[in-house]
């Protein structure tokens, strides 16, 4: 259930939303990340998310309540 506020829908207060983060990168690093993302058919943002999740998991610091990473590719066909 959503409320209408200032002309837009507002999600329920307990809905978990993805956080937005401003990230400043060296241009050469960004270019390298963008190429790597393209090689794996991901957006640069999705590649950064993937790398951070993997690093947290390897360090044993990935929170248990973290949602699984979204599957790549098209969603399954509805029959």
C-alpha positions in Angstrom: 0.0 0.0 0.0 1.4 3.4 -0.9 0.4 6.9 0.0 0.1 9.9 -2.3 2.2 12.8 -1.2 3.1 15.9 -3.3 1.8 14.2 -6.5 4.0 11.1 -6.1 3.6 7.7 -4.5 5.5 7.2 -1.3 6.4 3.6 -0.4 5.4 2.2 3.1 7.9 3.3 5.7 9.3 -0.3 6.3 10.0 -1.0 2.6 13.7 -1.6 2.0 14.9 0.6 -0.7 18.3 0.6 -2.4 20.6 3.3 -1.2 22.1 5.9 -3.6 25.7 6.7 -3.1 27.8 9.4 -4.8 31.2 7.7 -5.7 34.1 9.7 -7.0 36.5 7.6 -9.1 39.7 8.2 -10.9 38.7 8.5 -14.6 41.1 5.6 -15.6 39.5 3.4 -12.9 36.1 4.3 -14.2 37.0 3.4 -17.7 38.5 0.1 -16.6 35.3 -0.7 -14.6 33.1 0.2 -17.5 35.1 -2.1 -19.9 35.0 -4.9 -17.3 31.2 -4.4 -16.9 30.7 -4.4 -20.7 32.6 -7.7 -21.0 30.3 -9.2 -18.4 27.1 -7.6 -19.9 26.5 -5.5 -16.8 26.1 -1.8 -16.2 29.0 0.0 -14.5 26.8 0.4 -11.4 25.9 -3.3 -11.4 29.5 -4.2 -11.7 30.5 -2.1 -8.7 27.6 -3.7 -6.7 28.8 -7.2 -7.7 32.5 -6.4 -6.8 31.5 -5.0 -3.4 29.2 -8.0 -2.6 31.9 -10.4 -3.5 34.5 -8.5 -1.4 32.2 -8.4 1.6 31.4 -12.1 1.3 35.1 -13.1 1.0 35.9 -10.9 4.1 33.0 -12.6 6.1 31.3 -9.2 6.4 28.2 -9.6 4.2 25.2 -9.1 6.4 22.8 -12.1 6.6 19.8 -9.9 5.8 21.3 -8.8 2.4 19.0 -9.7 -0.4 20.4 -12.0 -3.1 22.0 -10.4 -6.1 19.4 -10.0 -8.9 19.8 -12.6 -11.6 21.2 -11.4 -14.9 19.4 -11.6 -18.2 15.8 -11.6 -19.1 13.1 -12.7 -16.6 11.6 -16.1 -17.3 8.6 -16.2 -19.7 5.2 -16.3 -18.2 3.2 -19.2 -19.8 
